[in-house]
Amino acid sequence: MSRFSTSSLCFAVPMVFLSQAALADLTPAQVWGDWQQYMEGMGYSVQGQQSASGNNLTVSDIQLGFEMPDQAGSMNMSMGTIVFVGQGDGSVAVVMPETLPMVMTGTDGTSSSAFKLTMDYIQTGHSMIVSGTPEQMNYAYTADTFGLKLQQLEADGEVIGPETARFDVTGTGLVSNTSMTIGDLRDYQQTGSVGGISYDLFVDNPQEGNQVSLNGNLQNLEMSAEGAIPLLLEKASDTSAMIKAGFEITGAFNAGSSATAMQVTDPVNGDMSLNTSSQGSRLSVDLGADGVSYGGGQTNLQVTMNVADLPFPIELSMAQSAFNLAIPVSKSDEQQDFAFGLTMGDFQMSDLIWGIFDPAGQLPRDPATLVIDLAGKAKLLVDYLDPKVAENMGADVPGEVEAVTINKLLLDAVGAKFEADGQVALDNTDKTTIPGFPKPVGSISFTLDGANGLIDKLVSMGLIPADQAMMPRMMMGMITVPAGGPDQLKSKIDFTTDGQILANGQRIK
C-alpha cells in the first residue's frame, strides 16, 4: 500500500469535523470561503459545487487534493455535502448529515500501488455554531454521539470488505469550543471533552490464516490546546518550514479509566492475547521554535499477556508510569535545552514469573521503582526536521551534547537501592583525553544500599558463579566508601579540567 505523510492526513480530515480547523467568517459564503483559504494555504486543492438559497449555502461534492513532495504521489478525498446556514444574528450554523460519506484515494505515482478508502463520519444530536467577529471567531460544537466507520478498502487492485478489515470508532457526549484570532497568523485556543470513546479494529489475512483484533475504550476525556498556524505554507509536509513560518502548538489530553484487548491468531508463530487497563492517563505536546516536548503517563496500569510458548499468563502492574522528552528542532550555534524522563513506580510481576528464576523465593518481591530524570544542553548542527536535510544526513551526528544534569537516577528493586545525581559538562573539542568521547568536567554522586546482600543471594541461587562475584565487589571497593549502615556505600566521582577522574578524592585515572 502507498505511504503518505501523516501530517498531511492530520490536516485533511479531523479538523473540519471536530471544529479544530478551518476558520470561518460570519456569513455562509465567507465561512466556506475561509475554509477554502485555510486548506489551500496548507497546500490542498479545494473544490465544491455551491448553491445559494436565501441565507443558506449548500456545498456539495466537496473534493480535497494534495500532491506529495518530489512527485511521490497524490491524495484525494471526497467529503459529500455540507450546508452553511445564516442564523440572522451574525452567526453561522454548519450543518452536516448524520452520515457523511468520505472517500479517500491515493497513489505513490504508480497505478499498481493505488488505494481507495471509503469511510462514514456518523454523528447524532450535533450542532456547530460560528459566532463573534471576522477578526475573532468562536466555534461551538456539540454532539450526542459521533464516530468513524470503515466501509471498504481497495489496495493494489484488491477489494477488502468489512469481513476482512474493520475499523469502527464511536464516542459520546462531545463538547468543543474554539476561539480563533486572525492576524499575521491564525492564533487559536481550544477546550473540549468527551464522555467516552470506544474502538474496534479487525484485520484478517485469509491467505496466511492470520487475524488481529483490537478493541477498547477511554472514559471522561478532556482536551485543551492553543497555538498558531501560518496563513500560507508552501509545503505543509515540511515541519521545519512550518515552524520557521510561526507554527506552534501546545496541547494536553487527560482521560479517566481505559481498557484495551488485543487478540492475534497466528498458525505459524502461535496465538497471543494482550489485555491492559488503567485508572487514568495523560499526554501532552509542545511544538515550536524552541523545540518539541512530549509527556505522558498512566495510573494503576495492569497488563496481562498470554503467548503460545508459555503455559501461564504474564501479569504486570505499575502504580505510576510516566515519560517526558524535550529536544531542540532548529539549527543553532547556541546551546539549547533537552530533557528525558522515565518513571516506573511500584512495578510488580506475578509469582508465576518470579518462579521462573527464583523458585525458592530468596529475592525480595517488593514493588520495584525506576526513576530517570535527565536534563542538559546540546548544540543542534542541522535542521533534522527538514525533509531534504533528513535524506542527506546518513551517519552524520546531528548535534553535540554540551552538558548533562542527572536530577535523579533511582533504581529500587530486589532488596537493593541505587541513587545518583550530578552534573557534567562535555568538551567536544577534546576527544583524546577519553578516546572517542568528549572530555567530561564535573561530578556525580551516588549511594548504594544492599548491593553485597544482593550479590550473596544471586550466588546462592546459582545465577552468578562465586568467582565472578569478586569482580563487582572489587569495583565497589575501589570507587565507594562506607555510608554508615551495614551494607550501605556512597561515592563521589569527580572529572577534573586536566582530565583526571577521582573517586572520593582518590585518583583512578
C-alpha positions, 0 to 999 in steps of 0.5 A, spaced: 500 500 500 502 507 498 505 511 504 503 518 505 505 523 510 501 523 516 501 530 517 498 531 511 492 526 513 492 530 520 490 536 516 485 533 511 480 530 515 479 531 523 479 538 523 473 540 519 469 535 523 471 536 530 471 544 529 479 544 530 480 547 523 478 551 518 476 558 520 470 561 518 467 568 517 460 570 519 456 569 513 455 562 509 459 564 503 465 567 507 465 561 512 466 556 506 470 561 503 475 561 509 475 554 509 477 554 502 483 559 504 485 555 510 486 548 506 489 551 500 494 555 504 496 548 507 497 546 500 490 542 498 486 543 492 479 545 494 473 544 490 465 544 491 459 545 487 455 551 491 448 553 491 445 559 494 438 559 497 436 565 501 441 565 507 443 558 506 449 555 502 449 548 500 456 545 498 456 539 495 461 534 492 466 537 496 473 534 493 480 535 497 487 534 493 494 534 495 500 532 491 506 529 495 513 532 495 518 530 489 512 527 485 511 521 490 504 521 489 497 524 490 491 524 495 484 525 494 478 525 498 471 526 497 467 529 503 459 529 500 455 535 502 455 540 507 450 546 508 452 553 511 446 556 514 445 564 516 442 564 523 440 572 522 444 574 528 451 574 525 452 567 526 453 561 522 450 554 523 454 548 519 450 543 518 452 536 516 448 529 515 448 524 520 452 520 515 457 523 511 460 519 506 468 520 505 472 517 500 479 517 500 484 515 494 491 515 493 497 513 489 505 513 490 505 515 482 504 508 480 497 505 478 499 498 481 500 501 488 493 505 488 488 505 494 481 507 495 478 508 502 471 509 503 469 511 510 462 514 514 463 520 519 456 518 523 454 523 528 447 524 532 444 530 536 450 535 533 450 542 532 456 547 530 455 554 531 460 560 528 459 566 532 463 573 534 467 577 529 471 576 522 477 578 526 475 573 532 471 567 531 468 562 536 466 555 534 461 551 538 460 544 537 456 539 540 454 532 539 450 526 542 454 521 539 459 521 533 464 516 530 468 513 524 466 507 520 470 503 515 466 501 509 471 498 504 478 498 502 481 497 495 489 496 495 493 494 489 487 492 485 484 488 491 477 489 494 477 488 502 470 488 505 468 489 512 469 481 513 476 482 512 478 489 515 474 493 520 475 499 523 469 502 527 470 508 532 464 511 536 464 516 542 459 520 546 457 526 549 462 531 545 463 538 547 468 543 543 469 550 543 474 554 539 476 561 539 480 563 533 484 570 532 486 572 525 492 576 524 499 575 521 497 568 523 491 564 525 492 564 533 487 559 536 485 556 543 481 550 544 477 546 550 473 540 549 471 533 552 468 527 551 464 522 555 467 516 552 470 513 546 470 506 544 474 502 538 474 496 534 479 494 529 479 487 525 484 485 520 484 478 517 489 475 512 485 469 509 491 467 505 496 466 511 490 464 516 492 470 520 487 475 524 488 481 529 483 484 533 483 490 537 478 493 541 477 498 547 475 504 550 477 511 554 472 514 559 471 522 561 476 525 556 478 532 556 482 536 551 485 543 551 490 546 546 492 553 543 497 555 538 498 558 531 498 556 524 501 560 518 496 563 513 500 560 507 505 554 507 508 552 501 509 545 503 505 543 509 509 536 509 515 540 511 515 541 519 521 545 519 518 550 514 512 550 518 515 552 524 520 557 521 513 560 518 510 561 526 507 554 527 506 552 534 502 548 538 501 546 545 496 541 547 494 536 553 489 530 553 487 527 560 482 521 560 479 517 566 479 509 566 481 505 559 481 498 557 484 495 551 484 487 548 488 485 543 487 478 540 492 475 534 491 468 531 497 466 528 498 458 525 505 459 524 508 463 530 502 461 535 496 465 538 497 471 543 492 475 547 494 482 550 489 485 555 491 492 559 487 497 563 488 503 567 485 508 572 487 514 568 492 517 563 495 523 560 499 526 554 501 532 552 505 536 546 509 542 545 511 544 538 515 550 536 521 554 535 524 552 541 523 545 540 518 539 541 516 536 548 512 530 549 509 527 556 505 522 558 503 517 563 498 512 566 495 510 573 494 503 576 496 500 569 495 492 569 497 488 563 496 481 562 499 477 556 498 470 554 503 467 548 503 460 545 510 458 548 508 459 555 503 455 559 501 461 564 499 468 563 504 474 564 501 479 569 504 486 570 502 492 574 505 499 575 502 504 580 505 510 576 508 510 569 510 516 566 515 519 560 517 526 558 522 528 552 524 535 550 529 536 544 531 542 540 528 542 532 532 548 529 539 549 527 543 553 532 550 555 534 547 556 541 546 551 546 539 549 547 535 545 552 533 537 552 530 533 557 528 525 558 524 522 563 522 515 565 518 513 571 516 506 573 513 506 580 511 500 584 512 495 578 510 488 580 510 481 576 506 475 578 509 469 582 508 465 576 514 469 573 518 470 579 518 462 579 521 462 573 528 464 576 527 464 583 523 458 585 525 458 592 523 465 593 530 468 596 529 475 592 525 480 595 518 481 591 517 488 593 514 493 588 520 495 584 521 503 582 525 506 576 526 513 576 530 517 570 530 524 570 535 527 565 536 534 563 542 538 559 544 542 553 546 540 546 548 544 540 543 542 534 548 542 527 542 541 522 535 542 521 533 534 522 526 536 521 527 538 514 525 533 509 531 534 504 536 535 510 533 528 513 535 524 506 542 527 506 544 526 513 546 518 513 551 517 519 552 524 520 551 526 528 546 531 528 548 535 534 553 535 540 551 534 547 554 540 551 552 538 558 548 533 562 544 534 569 542 527 572 536 530 577 535 523 579 537 516 577 533 511 582 533 504 581 529 500 587 528 493 586 530 486 589 532 488 596 537 493 593 537 501 592 541 505 587 541 513 587 545 518 583 545 525 581 550 530 578 552 534 573 557 534 567 559 538 562 562 535 555 568 538 551 567 536 544 573 539 542 577 534 546 576 527 544 583 524 546 583 525 553 577 519 553 578 516 546 572 517 542 568 521 547 568 528 549 572 530 555 567 530 561 568 536 567 564 535 573 561 530 578 556 525 580 554 522 586 551 516 588 549 511 594 548 504 594 544 500 599 544 492 599 548 491 593 553 485 597 546 482 600 544 482 593 550 479 590 550 473 596 543 471 594 544 471 586 550 466 588 546 462 592 541 461 587 546 459 582 545 465 577 552 468 578 558 463 579 562 465 586 568 467 582 565 472 578 562 475 584 569 478 586 569 482 580 563 487 582 565 487 589 572 489 587 569 495 583 565 497 589 571 497 593 575 501 589 570 507 587 565 507 594 566 508 601 562 506 607 555 510 608 554 508 615 549 502 615 551 495 614 551 494 607 550 501 605 556 505 600 556 512 597 561 515 592 563 521 589 566 521 582 569 527 580 572 529 572 577 534 573 579 540 567 586 536 566 582 530 565 583 526 571 577 522 574 577 521 582 573 517 586 572 520 593 578 524 592 582 518 590 585 518 583 583 512 578 585 515 572 
